[in-house]
Amino acid sequence: MSGMMRAVIFEAGGPENLAIGSVPIPQLREKEVLLKVYATAINRADTLQRKGVYPPPQGESDILGLEAVGVVDKLGAGCGSSWKVGDRVMALLPGGGNAEYVASREELLMPIPKNMKFTQAAAVPEVWLTAFQLLFTVGKVKKTDTVLIHAGGSGVGTAAVQLCRQFGARALVVAGSTEKINFAKSLGAEEGFNYKEAAFEPKVLKHTEGKGVNLILDCVGGSFFDQNINSIAAEGTWVIYGLMGGSTINTGDHLAKILRKRITIVGSTLRARSVQYKESLVADFTQRALPHFSSGEFRPIIDTVMTLDSIKEAHALMESNKTTGKIVLQVQEESPKEEL
Ligand SMILES: NC(=O)c1ccc[n+]([C@@H]2O[C@H](COP(=O)([O-])OP(=O)(O)OC[C@H]3O[C@@H](n4cnc5c(N)ncnc54)[C@H](OP(=O)(O)O)[C@@H]3O)[C@@H](O)[C@H]2O)c1
């Protein structure tokens, strides 16, 4: 180790402002583990951070990247868990993942499921933990529920559909193309609606015999607000976790509808949660969801694998809205010895 590493750096602006720079390898704080990163991925939060509108939580790395997978390189002071140098792990990070090395809290590491390559595992932490948290921790989904999943072809959406199928809840998706809807159906969605062709609200109501859906996973916000409020069933839960369609809503009798239907509206962000909250989420996910990857019942959905050097293209591709599933960045080649 030279003390320096390659990492994604940027100046606020468009994807063209991204570059690979040389920065110091992170110093470990108490209870942190140093990972040699083999693969990482990008998320919408990175594109917002790049634009200068979503700074990292205080005290955390300002390098982009909310997830990374690789090999444990070093254990910091106070590490008490069973991780050891050489373990193959996935990390949920508050930042810093788009680099050759990253420091992670030991509690936020997960073992890479058996038979999974680094480039596949890099598609798991952020979107699967988000979908798992939205459905179970925040949305308190029940097996009898019908769930409306917006951006059904997204990283979070494709994970949520698979989690619903395995759990036994009915999943309906909204997406912007027939291809994305058909793909979501292949993962277990019962039906899908193309919001670019027609309003989804009447179709959701028809499909649910006028009752509406019990849970909405909403990463669109403003532009779908009116349709969501009409699509939700009495006593439904509406989880707002993204604002891709804006943060303002039309005037209207929204409050009357919320009151009459006794709706619960809840906001959710994962990155800013406490280490204790994330630790418990990671432990729950490791126990309840990870075994289903080894069995093949769950699969990480990957649109494209690129190298870290293609970071500009990766951000531009995500912002084109053309992807289905994740954009993964390979950081180091996986040698056959290290594989599986
Ligand atoms: N709160 C949290 O803790 C948390 C954590 C992770 C992610 N998120 C949020 O989850 C969302 C999905 O993230 P991701 O990484 O899974 O995204 P992604 O894979 O990049 O997919 C996003 C998809 O959303 C659709 N979309 C974009 N703008 C839209 C609009 N205005 N109206 C309707 N659909 C639109 C596009 O597909 P089509 O239009 O073709 O359907 C796009 O491909 C983002 O909003 C992200 O910020 C939140």
The ligand as a Gaussian input file, in Angstrom:
#p B3LYP/6-31G(d) Opt

LIG

0 1
 N      -34.866000       7.132000       0.862000
 C      -33.968000       6.175000       0.754000
 O      -33.498000       5.637000       1.756000
 C      -33.518000       5.738000      -0.601000
 C      -32.522000       4.767000      -0.762000
 C      -32.191000       4.331000      -2.061000
 C      -32.837000       4.899000      -3.160000
 N      -33.762000       5.877000      -2.943000
 C      -34.515000       6.454000      -4.067000
 O      -35.123000       5.398000      -4.766000
 C      -35.350000       5.794000      -6.104000
 C      -34.888000       4.674000      -7.020000
 O      -33.487000       4.567000      -6.906000
 P      -32.713000       3.513000      -7.820000
 O      -31.253000       3.661000      -7.576000
 O      -33.338000       2.197000      -7.640000
 O      -33.074000       4.138000      -9.252000
 P      -32.722000       3.671000     -10.717000
 O      -32.365000       2.225000     -10.757000
 O      -31.796000       4.659000     -11.309000
 O      -34.167000       3.802000     -11.445000
 C      -34.880000       4.970000     -11.412000
 C      -36.019000       4.890000     -12.444000
 O      -37.077000       5.737000     -12.019000
 C      -37.840000       6.124000     -13.142000
 N      -38.078000       7.559000     -13.059000
 C      -37.164000       8.548000     -13.124000
 N      -37.750000       9.754000     -13.035000
 C      -39.089000       9.498000     -12.920000
 C      -40.239000      10.345000     -12.803000
 N      -40.120000      11.678000     -12.775000
 N      -41.439000       9.749000     -12.705000
 C      -41.563000       8.404000     -12.728000
 N      -40.515000       7.549000     -12.836000
 C      -39.299000       8.118000     -12.926000
 C      -37.025000       5.771000     -14.396000
 O      -37.580000       4.602000     -14.985000
 P      -38.913000       4.669000     -15.916000
 O      -39.363000       6.095000     -15.991000
 O      -38.468000       4.129000     -17.245000
 O      -39.871000       3.762000     -15.229000
 C      -35.646000       5.435000     -13.809000
 O      -34.925000       4.531000     -14.607000
 C      -34.624000       7.126000      -6.281000
 O      -35.568000       8.156000      -6.149000
 C      -33.664000       7.153000      -5.101000
 O      -33.329000       8.447000      -4.710000
 C      -34.112000       6.299000      -1.701000

